[in-house]
Amino acid sequence: MKKSSSKNKNSKLLQSFSYYCSKHPEERFWQALRNWAKIPFLMINRDGKFDYNSLEDTFYFINKNK
């Protein structure tokens, strides 16, 4: 694998998101990500099925490992 001399491709986005989080400490992680990305919602699918009953809005999602 070729070693890249440039920074990680995500470093600017991560820096921008970190800055947003520092300016909005009242927001939970998933709220901040949604608001920073300027999208109306983020959905997760825990069981891998592609139906609306399997989707969960991350707005109130607190523990990512549960």
C-alpha positions as a printed NumPy array, in Angstrom:
array([[  0.   ,   0.   ,   0.   ],
       [  1.308,   3.424,  -0.95 ],
       [  1.97 ,   5.713,   1.989],
       [  0.163,   9.017,   1.608],
       [  1.97 ,  12.227,   2.429],
       [ -1.301,  14.142,   2.771],
       [ -3.501,  14.345,   5.843],
       [ -6.389,  12.031,   6.444],
       [ -9.177,  12.828,   3.968],
       [-11.591,  13.235,   6.876],
       [ -9.519,  15.629,   8.969],
       [-11.231,  18.804,   7.719],
       [-14.688,  17.323,   8.257],
       [-13.769,  16.063,  11.706],
       [-12.344,  19.457,  12.627],
       [-15.504,  21.17 ,  11.406],
       [-17.743,  18.771,  13.34 ],
       [-15.619,  19.123,  16.488],
       [-15.875,  22.901,  16.224],
       [-19.66 ,  22.634,  15.838],
       [-19.85 ,  20.397,  18.937],
       [-17.786,  22.848,  20.971],
       [-20.211,  25.638,  20.039],
       [-23.303,  23.494,  20.848],
       [-22.447,  21.556,  24.038],
       [-26.138,  21.169,  24.899],
       [-26.685,  18.859,  21.927],
       [-26.186,  15.119,  22.247],
       [-23.792,  13.507,  19.761],
       [-26.428,  12.301,  17.291],
       [-28.334,  15.595,  17.479],
       [-25.118,  17.49 ,  16.795],
       [-24.212,  15.244,  13.871],
       [-27.651,  15.674,  12.33 ],
       [-27.645,  19.441,  12.818],
       [-24.046,  19.866,  11.654],
       [-24.788,  17.839,   8.513],
       [-27.935,  19.943,   7.928],
       [-30.151,  16.923,   7.407],
       [-33.607,  16.414,   8.93 ],
       [-32.877,  13.021,  10.505],
       [-30.46 ,  10.099,  10.795],
       [-31.856,   6.606,  10.967],
       [-30.289,   3.389,  12.203],
       [-31.305,  -0.151,  11.403],
       [-30.477,  -2.619,  14.15 ],
       [-31.657,  -5.852,  12.579],
       [-30.627,  -5.43 ,   8.939],
       [-34.165,  -5.69 ,   7.567],
       [-35.184,  -3.122,   5.01 ],
       [-38.556,  -2.074,   6.317],
       [-39.76 ,   0.995,   8.149],
       [-40.449,  -0.944,  11.367],
       [-36.722,  -1.709,  11.677],
       [-35.65 ,   1.929,  11.549],
       [-34.926,   4.054,  14.598],
       [-34.413,   7.815,  14.599],
       [-31.113,   8.748,  16.243],
       [-32.528,  11.95 ,  17.757],
       [-33.062,  10.203,  21.098],
       [-30.421,   7.539,  20.551],
       [-28.124,   7.721,  23.578],
       [-26.136,   4.48 ,  23.865],
       [-24.678,   3.345,  20.556],
       [-23.67 ,  -0.086,  21.878],
       [-27.066,  -1.152,  23.205]])
